Amino acid sequence: MDEEKPNLFFKLKRFVIECKRVLKVTKKPSNLEFKTIVKVSGLGMIIIGLIGFIVQMVKQLFF
């Protein structure tokens, strides 16, 4: 049981270092990039919702 604690601490420390590295590399999106991401995400949610709705309707009609 004593061997797990250093291992857990090492994993946590490595995770924090990786998070810091990712945050240094990232940048704030421009206004155009943000609007494009919002449009694409919204369109994806609508498509997935429609597919789920159609599957539900087919299920109710035939089963």
WOMOWO-V928987 format. One record per residue. RES is the residue in three letters. PSI is psi in radians with two decimals (999 if undefined). Layout:
# WOMOWO-V928987
res=RES psi=PSI
res=RES psi=PSI
This chain:
# WOMOWO-V928987
res=MET psi=-0.57
res=ASP psi=-0.47
res=GLU psi=-0.40
res=GLU psi=-0.57
res=LYS psi=-0.87
res=PRO psi=-0.63
res=ASN psi=-0.76
res=LEU psi=-0.74
res=PHE psi=-0.74
res=PHE psi=-0.74
res=LYS psi=-0.74
res=LEU psi=-0.76
res=LYS psi=-0.76
res=ARG psi=-0.68
res=PHE psi=-0.77
res=VAL psi=-0.72
res=ILE psi=-0.74
res=GLU psi=-0.69
res=CYS psi=-0.76
res=LYS psi=-0.71
res=ARG psi=-0.76
res=VAL psi=-0.72
res=LEU psi=-0.54
res=LYS psi=-0.57
res=VAL psi=-0.53
res=THR psi=2.77
res=LYS psi=2.79
res=LYS psi=2.30
res=PRO psi=2.65
res=SER psi=2.99
res=ASN psi=-0.74
res=LEU psi=-0.76
res=GLU psi=-0.73
res=PHE psi=-0.81
res=LYS psi=-0.69
res=THR psi=-0.75
res=ILE psi=-0.74
res=VAL psi=-0.76
res=LYS psi=-0.81
res=VAL psi=-0.72
res=SER psi=-0.76
res=GLY psi=-0.76
res=LEU psi=-0.72
res=GLY psi=-0.74
res=MET psi=-0.69
res=ILE psi=-0.78
res=ILE psi=-0.80
res=ILE psi=-0.70
res=GLY psi=-0.73
res=LEU psi=-0.72
res=ILE psi=-0.78
res=GLY psi=-0.70
res=PHE psi=-0.76
res=ILE psi=-0.74
res=VAL psi=-0.75
res=GLN psi=-0.73
res=MET psi=-0.76
res=VAL psi=-0.72
res=LYS psi=-0.76
res=GLN psi=-0.59
res=LEU psi=-0.64
res=PHE psi=-0.23
res=PHE psi=999
